[in-house]
Amino acid sequence: MAQQTCLIFFTKLFRHLVRHWRSKSIPLVLFLSDGIACLPILEQAKKAVFIVEQDISNAGIVFNKEKCFRTFRNLVRFQGVEI
């Protein structure tokens, strides 16, 4: 029951953030605690990361620094699939 409540809270909280990011033309996908954004130009990607990190911080959410990476790659594994 607690896990279900947590997932509902997570979905409701991040739904507004994702809508906000997409309105700024940041193509972002979130699945539970994982997220990925795909942009064709490195400068666009850097700007998107800055905006997303700032918005998440302003929402009071803290990153797990050991688990998160902000490297820019042409190929990445996301939810078990290479993209």
C-alpha positions in Angstrom: 0.0 0.0 0.0 2.8 2.4 0.8 4.5 1.7 -2.5 1.3 2.5 -4.4 0.8 5.7 -2.5 4.4 6.7 -3.3 3.9 6.0 -7.0 0.7 8.1 -7.0 2.6 11.0 -5.3 5.5 10.7 -7.7 3.3 10.8 -10.8 1.2 13.8 -9.6 4.3 15.8 -8.6 6.3 15.1 -11.8 3.4 15.4 -14.2 3.5 19.2 -13.7 7.2 19.4 -14.1 7.2 17.3 -17.3 4.5 19.4 -18.7 6.5 22.5 -17.9 9.7 21.1 -19.5 7.9 20.1 -22.6 6.4 23.6 -22.9 10.0 24.7 -23.1 10.7 22.2 -25.9 12.7 19.9 -23.7 12.0 16.3 -24.9 12.1 14.4 -21.7 10.9 11.0 -20.6 10.6 10.0 -16.9 10.0 6.5 -15.6 9.8 6.3 -11.8 13.2 7.6 -10.7 14.9 7.5 -14.1 14.8 10.2 -16.7 16.3 10.9 -20.1 16.3 13.9 -22.5 17.4 13.7 -26.1 18.6 16.8 -27.9 20.5 17.0 -31.2 22.9 19.9 -30.2 25.2 19.8 -27.2 24.4 23.4 -26.2 20.7 22.6 -26.2 21.3 19.6 -24.0 23.4 21.6 -21.5 20.7 24.3 -21.3 18.0 21.6 -20.8 20.0 20.0 -18.0 20.4 23.3 -16.3 16.7 24.0 -16.5 15.7 20.6 -15.3 18.1 20.6 -12.4 17.0 24.0 -11.3 13.3 23.1 -11.4 13.9 19.9 -9.5 15.9 21.7 -6.9 13.2 24.4 -6.6 10.6 21.7 -6.1 12.6 20.5 -3.1 13.7 17.3 -4.6 17.3 16.1 -3.9 19.4 14.1 -6.4 21.2 10.9 -5.3 24.7 12.0 -6.6 26.0 8.4 -6.5 23.2 7.3 -8.9 22.8 10.3 -11.2 25.0 11.1 -14.1 24.8 14.1 -16.3 27.2 13.1 -19.1 26.3 13.8 -22.7 26.4 10.7 -24.8 25.4 9.5 -28.2 24.4 6.0 -26.9 22.9 5.3 -23.5 21.2 2.4 -21.7 17.8 3.5 -20.3 15.5 1.0 -18.6 17.5 -1.9 -20.1 17.3 -0.6 -23.7 20.1 1.0 -25.6 19.1 4.3 -27.1 
